[in-house]
Amino acid sequence: CCPISGEPMHHPVVAADGHTYDRSSIRKWLKRSNISPLTGTELKNKDLIPNYLLISTFQKGRRVEEESQVSQV
């Protein structure tokens, strides 16, 4: 879950504070602040890097779920 919204992450990204957020939530946050929502420190930049580990984990989880549904048919 995204630490800002509390909702499941669909597009996980890593911010300059090293923490992962959902892209839409952290973008909204960064429009009004340059302070990390988790650490309270000033962010050195507003770059957002995709969290490829979580993305691949989500994709793998979806494939396993789909395979499970197909095998039950």
HTML snippet that shows the backbone in 3Dmol.js (N, CA, C, O; Angstrom):
<script src="https://3Dmol.org/build/3Dmol-min.js"></script>
<div id="view" style="width:600px;height:400px;position:relative"></div>
<script>
const pdb = `
ATOM      1  N   CYS A   1       0.836  -1.192   0.000  1.00  0.00           N
ATOM      2  CA  CYS A   1       0.000   0.000   0.000  1.00  0.00           C
ATOM      3  C   CYS A   1       0.878   1.252   0.000  1.00  0.00           C
ATOM      4  O   CYS A   1       1.962   1.275   0.583  1.00  0.00           O
ATOM      5  N   CYS A   2       0.388   2.263  -0.654  1.00  0.00           N
ATOM      6  CA  CYS A   2       1.101   3.538  -0.694  1.00  0.00           C
ATOM      7  C   CYS A   2       1.029   4.195   0.690  1.00  0.00           C
ATOM      8  O   CYS A   2      -0.053   4.286   1.271  1.00  0.00           O
ATOM      9  N   PRO A   3       2.161   4.649   1.218  1.00  0.00           N
ATOM     10  CA  PRO A   3       2.139   5.270   2.539  1.00  0.00           C
ATOM     11  C   PRO A   3       1.411   6.617   2.570  1.00  0.00           C
ATOM     12  O   PRO A   3       1.078   7.110   3.648  1.00  0.00           O
ATOM     13  N   ILE A   4       1.163   7.211   1.417  1.00  0.00           N
ATOM     14  CA  ILE A   4       0.432   8.487   1.384  1.00  0.00           C
ATOM     15  C   ILE A   4      -1.070   8.226   1.389  1.00  0.00           C
ATOM     16  O   ILE A   4      -1.799   8.764   2.222  1.00  0.00           O
ATOM     17  N   SER A   5      -1.529   7.392   0.448  1.00  0.00           N
ATOM     18  CA  SER A   5      -2.974   7.178   0.283  1.00  0.00           C
ATOM     19  C   SER A   5      -3.514   6.002   1.095  1.00  0.00           C
ATOM     20  O   SER A   5      -4.701   5.953   1.417  1.00  0.00           O
ATOM     21  N   GLY A   6      -2.629   5.051   1.424  1.00  0.00           N
ATOM     22  CA  GLY A   6      -3.088   3.848   2.106  1.00  0.00           C
ATOM     23  C   GLY A   6      -3.732   2.851   1.150  1.00  0.00           C
ATOM     24  O   GLY A   6      -4.214   1.801   1.574  1.00  0.00           O
ATOM     25  N   GLU A   7      -3.738   3.179  -0.132  1.00  0.00           N
ATOM     26  CA  GLU A   7      -4.341   2.330  -1.158  1.00  0.00           C
ATOM     27  C   GLU A   7      -3.279   1.448  -1.814  1.00  0.00           C
ATOM     28  O   GLU A   7      -2.090   1.757  -1.743  1.00  0.00           O
ATOM     29  N   PRO A   8      -3.701   0.351  -2.454  1.00  0.00           N
ATOM     30  CA  PRO A   8      -2.733  -0.476  -3.190  1.00  0.00           C
ATOM     31  C   PRO A   8      -2.027   0.341  -4.267  1.00  0.00           C
ATOM     32  O   PRO A   8      -2.625   1.218  -4.892  1.00  0.00           O
ATOM     33  N   MET A   9      -0.755   0.043  -4.472  1.00  0.00           N
ATOM     34  CA  MET A   9       0.021   0.757  -5.487  1.00  0.00           C
ATOM     35  C   MET A   9      -0.166   0.102  -6.845  1.00  0.00           C
ATOM     36  O   MET A   9      -0.103  -1.120  -6.977  1.00  0.00           O
ATOM     37  N   HIS A  10      -0.399   0.941  -7.858  1.00  0.00           N
ATOM     38  CA  HIS A  10      -0.525   0.456  -9.228  1.00  0.00           C
ATOM     39  C   HIS A  10       0.723   0.780 -10.033  1.00  0.00           C
ATOM     40  O   HIS A  10       1.102   0.029 -10.932  1.00  0.00           O
ATOM     41  N   HIS A  11       1.360   1.898  -9.710  1.00  0.00           N
ATOM     42  CA  HIS A  11       2.571   2.341 -10.407  1.00  0.00           C
ATOM     43  C   HIS A  11       3.600   2.760  -9.351  1.00  0.00           C
ATOM     44  O   HIS A  11       3.791   3.951  -9.107  1.00  0.00           O
ATOM     45  N   PRO A  12       4.267   1.773  -8.724  1.00  0.00           N
ATOM     46  CA  PRO A  12       5.208   2.105  -7.653  1.00  0.00           C
ATOM     47  C   PRO A  12       6.461   2.801  -8.171  1.00  0.00           C
ATOM     48  O   PRO A  12       7.076   2.368  -9.146  1.00  0.00           O
ATOM     49  N   VAL A  13       6.823   3.886  -7.498  1.00  0.00           N
ATOM     50  CA  VAL A  13       8.026   4.641  -7.843  1.00  0.00           C
ATOM     51  C   VAL A  13       8.806   4.946  -6.575  1.00  0.00           C
ATOM     52  O   VAL A  13       8.243   5.018  -5.483  1.00  0.00           O
ATOM     53  N   VAL A  14      10.111   5.122  -6.741  1.00  0.00           N
ATOM     54  CA  VAL A  14      10.979   5.479  -5.624  1.00  0.00           C
ATOM     55  C   VAL A  14      11.288   6.970  -5.729  1.00  0.00           C
ATOM     56  O   VAL A  14      11.689   7.456  -6.787  1.00  0.00           O
ATOM     57  N   ALA A  15      11.100   7.685  -4.631  1.00  0.00           N
ATOM     58  CA  ALA A  15      11.398   9.114  -4.573  1.00  0.00           C
ATOM     59  C   ALA A  15      12.809   9.315  -4.026  1.00  0.00           C
ATOM     60  O   ALA A  15      13.478   8.356  -3.640  1.00  0.00           O
ATOM     61  N   ALA A  16      13.248  10.555  -3.998  1.00  0.00           N
ATOM     62  CA  ALA A  16      14.604  10.885  -3.554  1.00  0.00           C
ATOM     63  C   ALA A  16      14.874  10.493  -2.100  1.00  0.00           C
ATOM     64  O   ALA A  16      16.032  10.406  -1.692  1.00  0.00           O
ATOM     65  N   ASP A  17      13.821  10.256  -1.315  1.00  0.00           N
ATOM     66  CA  ASP A  17      14.023   9.830   0.076  1.00  0.00           C
ATOM     67  C   ASP A  17      14.272   8.327   0.185  1.00  0.00           C
ATOM     68  O   ASP A  17      14.514   7.813   1.277  1.00  0.00           O
ATOM     69  N   GLY A  18      14.211   7.612  -0.969  1.00  0.00           N
ATOM     70  CA  GLY A  18      14.457   6.180  -0.977  1.00  0.00           C
ATOM     71  C   GLY A  18      13.228   5.337  -0.699  1.00  0.00           C
ATOM     72  O   GLY A  18      13.306   4.109  -0.694  1.00  0.00           O
ATOM     73  N   HIS A  19      12.099   5.979  -0.468  1.00  0.00           N
ATOM     74  CA  HIS A  19      10.865   5.259  -0.172  1.00  0.00           C
ATOM     75  C   HIS A  19      10.019   5.107  -1.426  1.00  0.00           C
ATOM     76  O   HIS A  19      10.130   5.893  -2.367  1.00  0.00           O
ATOM     77  N   THR A  20       9.169   4.080  -1.423  1.00  0.00           N
ATOM     78  CA  THR A  20       8.306   3.791  -2.559  1.00  0.00           C
ATOM     79  C   THR A  20       6.896   4.297  -2.300  1.00  0.00           C
ATOM     80  O   THR A  20       6.337   4.132  -1.215  1.00  0.00           O
ATOM     81  N   TYR A  21       6.339   4.923  -3.338  1.00  0.00           N
ATOM     82  CA  TYR A  21       4.988   5.489  -3.303  1.00  0.00           C
ATOM     83  C   TYR A  21       4.282   5.141  -4.602  1.00  0.00           C
ATOM     84  O   TYR A  21       4.932   4.778  -5.582  1.00  0.00           O
ATOM     85  N   ASP A  22       2.960   5.248  -4.621  1.00  0.00           N
ATOM     86  CA  ASP A  22       2.251   5.142  -5.883  1.00  0.00           C
ATOM     87  C   ASP A  22       2.469   6.457  -6.638  1.00  0.00           C
ATOM     88  O   ASP A  22       2.387   7.541  -6.060  1.00  0.00           O
ATOM     89  N   ARG A  23       2.747   6.339  -7.938  1.00  0.00           N
ATOM     90  CA  ARG A  23       3.093   7.518  -8.740  1.00  0.00           C
ATOM     91  C   ARG A  23       2.073   8.655  -8.598  1.00  0.00           C
ATOM     92  O   ARG A  23       2.461   9.807  -8.402  1.00  0.00           O
ATOM     93  N   SER A  24       0.792   8.349  -8.693  1.00  0.00           N
ATOM     94  CA  SER A  24      -0.209   9.426  -8.646  1.00  0.00           C
ATOM     95  C   SER A  24      -0.220  10.125  -7.289  1.00  0.00           C
ATOM     96  O   SER A  24      -0.376  11.345  -7.228  1.00  0.00           O
ATOM     97  N   SER A  25      -0.058   9.380  -6.211  1.00  0.00           N
ATOM     98  CA  SER A  25      -0.079   9.990  -4.868  1.00  0.00           C
ATOM     99  C   SER A  25       1.128  10.881  -4.627  1.00  0.00           C
ATOM    100  O   SER A  25       0.982  11.991  -4.116  1.00  0.00           O
ATOM    101  N   ILE A  26       2.321  10.414  -4.988  1.00  0.00           N
ATOM    102  CA  ILE A  26       3.518  11.220  -4.733  1.00  0.00           C
ATOM    103  C   ILE A  26       3.568  12.423  -5.674  1.00  0.00           C
ATOM    104  O   ILE A  26       4.089  13.473  -5.296  1.00  0.00           O
ATOM    105  N   ARG A  27       3.043  12.293  -6.880  1.00  0.00           N
ATOM    106  CA  ARG A  27       2.994  13.462  -7.781  1.00  0.00           C
ATOM    107  C   ARG A  27       2.139  14.569  -7.180  1.00  0.00           C
ATOM    108  O   ARG A  27       2.524  15.738  -7.188  1.00  0.00           O
ATOM    109  N   LYS A  28       0.973  14.191  -6.656  1.00  0.00           N
ATOM    110  CA  LYS A  28       0.106  15.186  -6.007  1.00  0.00           C
ATOM    111  C   LYS A  28       0.824  15.826  -4.827  1.00  0.00           C
ATOM    112  O   LYS A  28       0.767  17.041  -4.637  1.00  0.00           O
ATOM    113  N   TRP A  29       1.500  15.000  -4.039  1.00  0.00           N
ATOM    114  CA  TRP A  29       2.242  15.497  -2.875  1.00  0.00           C
ATOM    115  C   TRP A  29       3.310  16.500  -3.309  1.00  0.00           C
ATOM    116  O   TRP A  29       3.440  17.576  -2.726  1.00  0.00           O
ATOM    117  N   LEU A  30       4.067  16.135  -4.334  1.00  0.00           N
ATOM    118  CA  LEU A  30       5.188  16.967  -4.779  1.00  0.00           C
ATOM    119  C   LEU A  30       4.749  18.278  -5.426  1.00  0.00           C
ATOM    120  O   LEU A  30       5.547  19.209  -5.532  1.00  0.00           O
ATOM    121  N   LYS A  31       3.504  18.362  -5.856  1.00  0.00           N
ATOM    122  CA  LYS A  31       2.988  19.625  -6.403  1.00  0.00           C
ATOM    123  C   LYS A  31       2.897  20.693  -5.314  1.00  0.00           C
ATOM    124  O   LYS A  31       2.989  21.888  -5.594  1.00  0.00           O
ATOM    125  N   ARG A  32       2.716  20.251  -4.076  1.00  0.00           N
ATOM    126  CA  ARG A  32       2.538  21.227  -2.996  1.00  0.00           C
ATOM    127  C   ARG A  32       3.662  21.231  -1.965  1.00  0.00           C
ATOM    128  O   ARG A  32       3.675  22.064  -1.058  1.00  0.00           O
ATOM    129  N   SER A  33       4.625  20.278  -2.108  1.00  0.00           N
ATOM    130  CA  SER A  33       5.673  20.201  -1.100  1.00  0.00           C
ATOM    131  C   SER A  33       6.953  19.587  -1.660  1.00  0.00           C
ATOM    132  O   SER A  33       6.908  18.779  -2.587  1.00  0.00           O
ATOM    133  N   ASN A  34       8.083  19.972  -1.097  1.00  0.00           N
ATOM    134  CA  ASN A  34       9.354  19.330  -1.436  1.00  0.00           C
ATOM    135  C   ASN A  34       9.924  18.604  -0.213  1.00  0.00           C
ATOM    136  O   ASN A  34      11.124  18.349  -0.118  1.00  0.00           O
ATOM    137  N   ILE A  35       9.023  18.280   0.716  1.00  0.00           N
ATOM    138  CA  ILE A  35       9.371  17.560   1.945  1.00  0.00           C
ATOM    139  C   ILE A  35       8.889  16.117   1.818  1.00  0.00           C
ATOM    140  O   ILE A  35       7.775  15.872   1.355  1.00  0.00           O
ATOM    141  N   SER A  36       9.724  15.165   2.227  1.00  0.00           N
ATOM    142  CA  SER A  36       9.345  13.763   2.185  1.00  0.00           C
ATOM    143  C   SER A  36       8.144  13.509   3.091  1.00  0.00           C
ATOM    144  O   SER A  36       8.140  13.944   4.242  1.00  0.00           O
ATOM    145  N   PRO A  37       7.125  12.810   2.589  1.00  0.00           N
ATOM    146  CA  PRO A  37       5.973  12.512   3.440  1.00  0.00           C
ATOM    147  C   PRO A  37       6.299  11.523   4.560  1.00  0.00           C
ATOM    148  O   PRO A  37       5.567  11.455   5.547  1.00  0.00           O
ATOM    149  N   LEU A  38       7.379  10.760   4.425  1.00  0.00           N
ATOM    150  CA  LEU A  38       7.733   9.784   5.460  1.00  0.00           C
ATOM    151  C   LEU A  38       8.822  10.252   6.407  1.00  0.00           C
ATOM    152  O   LEU A  38       8.751   9.999   7.609  1.00  0.00           O
ATOM    153  N   THR A  39       9.829  10.933   5.878  1.00  0.00           N
ATOM    154  CA  THR A  39      10.953  11.321   6.743  1.00  0.00           C
ATOM    155  C   THR A  39      10.851  12.752   7.247  1.00  0.00           C
ATOM    156  O   THR A  39      11.466  13.106   8.253  1.00  0.00           O
ATOM    157  N   GLY A  40      10.074  13.574   6.548  1.00  0.00           N
ATOM    158  CA  GLY A  40       9.959  14.983   6.937  1.00  0.00           C
ATOM    159  C   GLY A  40      11.162  15.824   6.548  1.00  0.00           C
ATOM    160  O   GLY A  40      11.261  16.988   6.936  1.00  0.00           O
ATOM    161  N   THR A  41      12.075  15.240   5.783  1.00  0.00           N
ATOM    162  CA  THR A  41      13.256  15.978   5.341  1.00  0.00           C
ATOM    163  C   THR A  41      13.034  16.523   3.932  1.00  0.00           C
ATOM    164  O   THR A  41      12.188  16.031   3.184  1.00  0.00           O
ATOM    165  N   GLU A  42      13.809  17.546   3.589  1.00  0.00           N
ATOM    166  CA  GLU A  42      13.693  18.129   2.256  1.00  0.00           C
ATOM    167  C   GLU A  42      14.232  17.154   1.218  1.00  0.00           C
ATOM    168  O   GLU A  42      15.304  16.573   1.391  1.00  0.00           O
ATOM    169  N   LEU A  43      13.475  16.982   0.137  1.00  0.00           N
ATOM    170  CA  LEU A  43      13.901  16.105  -0.951  1.00  0.00           C
ATOM    171  C   LEU A  43      14.915  16.841  -1.820  1.00  0.00           C
ATOM    172  O   LEU A  43      14.714  18.007  -2.158  1.00  0.00           O
ATOM    173  N   LYS A  44      15.993  16.172  -2.178  1.00  0.00           N
ATOM    174  CA  LYS A  44      17.040  16.788  -2.999  1.00  0.00           C
ATOM    175  C   LYS A  44      16.560  17.052  -4.413  1.00  0.00           C
ATOM    176  O   LYS A  44      17.057  17.953  -5.088  1.00  0.00           O
ATOM    177  N   ASN A  45      15.580  16.255  -4.864  1.00  0.00           N
ATOM    178  CA  ASN A  45      14.983  16.455  -6.186  1.00  0.00           C
ATOM    179  C   ASN A  45      13.592  15.840  -6.178  1.00  0.00           C
ATOM    180  O   ASN A  45      13.179  15.211  -5.204  1.00  0.00           O
ATOM    181  N   LYS A  46      12.885  16.034  -7.274  1.00  0.00           N
ATOM    182  CA  LYS A  46      11.534  15.489  -7.382  1.00  0.00           C
ATOM    183  C   LYS A  46      11.461  14.391  -8.436  1.00  0.00           C
ATOM    184  O   LYS A  46      10.393  14.106  -8.978  1.00  0.00           O
ATOM    185  N   ASP A  47      12.611  13.779  -8.720  1.00  0.00           N
ATOM    186  CA  ASP A  47      12.657  12.677  -9.679  1.00  0.00           C
ATOM    187  C   ASP A  47      11.950  11.456  -9.091  1.00  0.00           C
ATOM    188  O   ASP A  47      12.044  11.184  -7.894  1.00  0.00           O
ATOM    189  N   LEU A  48      11.246  10.732  -9.950  1.00  0.00           N
ATOM    190  CA  LEU A  48      10.566   9.504  -9.543  1.00  0.00           C
ATOM    191  C   LEU A  48      11.065   8.373 -10.441  1.00  0.00           C
ATOM    192  O   LEU A  48      10.987   8.456 -11.667  1.00  0.00           O
ATOM    193  N   ILE A  49      11.572   7.327  -9.817  1.00  0.00           N
ATOM    194  CA  ILE A  49      12.155   6.192 -10.532  1.00  0.00           C
ATOM    195  C   ILE A  49      11.231   4.986 -10.342  1.00  0.00           C
ATOM    196  O   ILE A  49      10.875   4.664  -9.209  1.00  0.00           O
ATOM    197  N   PRO A  50      10.837   4.317 -11.426  1.00  0.00           N
ATOM    198  CA  PRO A  50       9.996   3.133 -11.268  1.00  0.00           C
ATOM    199  C   PRO A  50      10.659   2.101 -10.349  1.00  0.00           C
ATOM    200  O   PRO A  50      11.861   1.853 -10.445  1.00  0.00           O
ATOM    201  N   ASN A  51       9.878   1.517  -9.477  1.00  0.00           N
ATOM    202  CA  ASN A  51      10.373   0.462  -8.595  1.00  0.00           C
ATOM    203  C   ASN A  51      10.167  -0.862  -9.327  1.00  0.00           C
ATOM    204  O   ASN A  51       9.140  -1.522  -9.174  1.00  0.00           O
ATOM    205  N   TYR A  52      11.170  -1.234 -10.127  1.00  0.00           N
ATOM    206  CA  TYR A  52      11.049  -2.402 -10.988  1.00  0.00           C
ATOM    207  C   TYR A  52      10.868  -3.700 -10.205  1.00  0.00           C
ATOM    208  O   TYR A  52      10.226  -4.626 -10.700  1.00  0.00           O
ATOM    209  N   LEU A  53      11.411  -3.785  -9.016  1.00  0.00           N
ATOM    210  CA  LEU A  53      11.241  -4.997  -8.208  1.00  0.00           C
ATOM    211  C   LEU A  53       9.765  -5.194  -7.866  1.00  0.00           C
ATOM    212  O   LEU A  53       9.231  -6.292  -8.022  1.00  0.00           O
ATOM    213  N   LEU A  54       9.111  -4.138  -7.402  1.00  0.00           N
ATOM    214  CA  LEU A  54       7.686  -4.264  -7.077  1.00  0.00           C
ATOM    215  C   LEU A  54       6.854  -4.482  -8.326  1.00  0.00           C
ATOM    216  O   LEU A  54       5.908  -5.270  -8.313  1.00  0.00           O
ATOM    217  N   ILE A  55       7.193  -3.795  -9.401  1.00  0.00           N
ATOM    218  CA  ILE A  55       6.446  -3.962 -10.651  1.00  0.00           C
ATOM    219  C   ILE A  55       6.497  -5.414 -11.104  1.00  0.00           C
ATOM    220  O   ILE A  55       5.469  -5.994 -11.455  1.00  0.00           O
ATOM    221  N   SER A  56       7.694  -6.006 -11.097  1.00  0.00           N
ATOM    222  CA  SER A  56       7.815  -7.406 -11.535  1.00  0.00           C
ATOM    223  C   SER A  56       7.118  -8.349 -10.560  1.00  0.00           C
ATOM    224  O   SER A  56       6.562  -9.364 -10.979  1.00  0.00           O
ATOM    225  N   THR A  57       7.139  -8.034  -9.278  1.00  0.00           N
ATOM    226  CA  THR A  57       6.435  -8.849  -8.285  1.00  0.00           C
ATOM    227  C   THR A  57       4.932  -8.809  -8.534  1.00  0.00           C
ATOM    228  O   THR A  57       4.260  -9.839  -8.471  1.00  0.00           O
ATOM    229  N   PHE A  58       4.404  -7.612  -8.817  1.00  0.00           N
ATOM    230  CA  PHE A  58       2.974  -7.475  -9.105  1.00  0.00           C
ATOM    231  C   PHE A  58       2.612  -8.274 -10.350  1.00  0.00           C
ATOM    232  O   PHE A  58       1.598  -8.971 -10.371  1.00  0.00           O
ATOM    233  N   GLN A  59       3.441  -8.175 -11.388  1.00  0.00           N
ATOM    234  CA  GLN A  59       3.166  -8.887 -12.634  1.00  0.00           C
ATOM    235  C   GLN A  59       3.198 -10.399 -12.409  1.00  0.00           C
ATOM    236  O   GLN A  59       2.351 -11.121 -12.934  1.00  0.00           O
ATOM    237  N   LYS A  60       4.156 -10.874 -11.642  1.00  0.00           N
ATOM    238  CA  LYS A  60       4.257 -12.310 -11.348  1.00  0.00           C
ATOM    239  C   LYS A  60       3.031 -12.767 -10.560  1.00  0.00           C
ATOM    240  O   LYS A  60       2.476 -13.833 -10.823  1.00  0.00           O
ATOM    241  N   GLY A  61       2.622 -11.963  -9.605  1.00  0.00           N
ATOM    242  CA  GLY A  61       1.440 -12.289  -8.809  1.00  0.00           C
ATOM    243  C   GLY A  61       0.189 -12.375  -9.658  1.00  0.00           C
ATOM    244  O   GLY A  61      -0.653 -13.246  -9.442  1.00  0.00           O
ATOM    245  N   ARG A  62       0.060 -11.473 -10.630  1.00  0.00           N
ATOM    246  CA  ARG A  62      -1.096 -11.511 -11.530  1.00  0.00           C
ATOM    247  C   ARG A  62      -1.084 -12.776 -12.383  1.00  0.00           C
ATOM    248  O   ARG A  62      -2.125 -13.399 -12.595  1.00  0.00           O
ATOM    249  N   ARG A  63       0.110 -13.156 -12.876  1.00  0.00           N
ATOM    250  CA  ARG A  63       0.208 -14.369 -13.703  1.00  0.00           C
ATOM    251  C   ARG A  63      -0.170 -15.606 -12.890  1.00  0.00           C
ATOM    252  O   ARG A  63      -0.898 -16.472 -13.375  1.00  0.00           O
ATOM    253  N   VAL A  64       0.321 -15.687 -11.666  1.00  0.00           N
ATOM    254  CA  VAL A  64      -0.002 -16.833 -10.809  1.00  0.00           C
ATOM    255  C   VAL A  64      -1.501 -16.877 -10.544  1.00  0.00           C
ATOM    256  O   VAL A  64      -2.110 -17.947 -10.567  1.00  0.00           O
ATOM    257  N   GLU A  65      -2.086 -15.725 -10.295  1.00  0.00           N
ATOM    258  CA  GLU A  65      -3.523 -15.652 -10.039  1.00  0.00           C
ATOM    259  C   GLU A  65      -4.314 -16.088 -11.272  1.00  0.00           C
ATOM    260  O   GLU A  65      -5.289 -16.831 -11.154  1.00  0.00           O
ATOM    261  N   GLU A  66      -3.900 -15.631 -12.447  1.00  0.00           N
ATOM    262  CA  GLU A  66      -4.582 -16.006 -13.690  1.00  0.00           C
ATOM    263  C   GLU A  66      -4.445 -17.490 -13.952  1.00  0.00           C
ATOM    264  O   GLU A  66      -5.412 -18.136 -14.355  1.00  0.00           O
ATOM    265  N   GLU A  67      -3.253 -18.050 -13.728  1.00  0.00           N
ATOM    266  CA  GLU A  67      -3.025 -19.485 -13.933  1.00  0.00           C
ATOM    267  C   GLU A  67      -3.889 -20.302 -12.975  1.00  0.00           C
ATOM    268  O   GLU A  67      -4.402 -21.359 -13.345  1.00  0.00           O
ATOM    269  N   SER A  68      -4.047 -19.824 -11.771  1.00  0.00           N
ATOM    270  CA  SER A  68      -4.866 -20.508 -10.774  1.00  0.00           C
ATOM    271  C   SER A  68      -6.335 -20.510 -11.204  1.00  0.00           C
ATOM    272  O   SER A  68      -7.032 -21.512 -11.043  1.00  0.00           O
ATOM    273  N   GLN A  69      -6.792 -19.400 -11.742  1.00  0.00           N
ATOM    274  CA  GLN A  69      -8.191 -19.312 -12.199  1.00  0.00           C
ATOM    275  C   GLN A  69      -8.422 -20.228 -13.395  1.00  0.00           C
ATOM    276  O   GLN A  69      -9.483 -20.846 -13.486  1.00  0.00           O
ATOM    277  N   VAL A  70      -7.465 -20.335 -14.314  1.00  0.00           N
ATOM    278  CA  VAL A  70      -7.593 -21.181 -15.481  1.00  0.00           C
ATOM    279  C   VAL A  70      -7.613 -22.649 -15.072  1.00  0.00           C
ATOM    280  O   VAL A  70      -8.386 -23.430 -15.626  1.00  0.00           O
ATOM    281  N   SER A  71      -6.780 -23.035 -14.117  1.00  0.00           N
ATOM    282  CA  SER A  71      -6.714 -24.435 -13.701  1.00  0.00           C
ATOM    283  C   SER A  71      -7.976 -24.874 -12.955  1.00  0.00           C
ATOM    284  O   SER A  71      -8.266 -26.068 -12.877  1.00  0.00           O
ATOM    285  N   GLN A  72      -8.719 -23.922 -12.411  1.00  0.00           N
ATOM    286  CA  GLN A  72      -9.942 -24.255 -11.686  1.00  0.00           C
ATOM    287  C   GLN A  72     -11.117 -24.491 -12.631  1.00  0.00           C
ATOM    288  O   GLN A  72     -12.153 -25.011 -12.216  1.00  0.00           O
ATOM    289  N   VAL A  73     -10.962 -24.113 -13.892  1.00  0.00           N
ATOM    290  CA  VAL A  73     -12.061 -24.236 -14.869  1.00  0.00           C
ATOM    291  C   VAL A  73     -12.194 -25.640 -15.359  1.00  0.00           C
ATOM    292  O   VAL A  73     -13.063 -25.926 -16.182  1.00  0.00           O
TER     293      VAL A  73
END
`;
const viewer = $3Dmol.createViewer("view");
viewer.addModel(pdb, "pdb");
viewer.setStyle({}, {cartoon: {color: "spectrum"}});
viewer.zoomTo();
viewer.render();
</script>
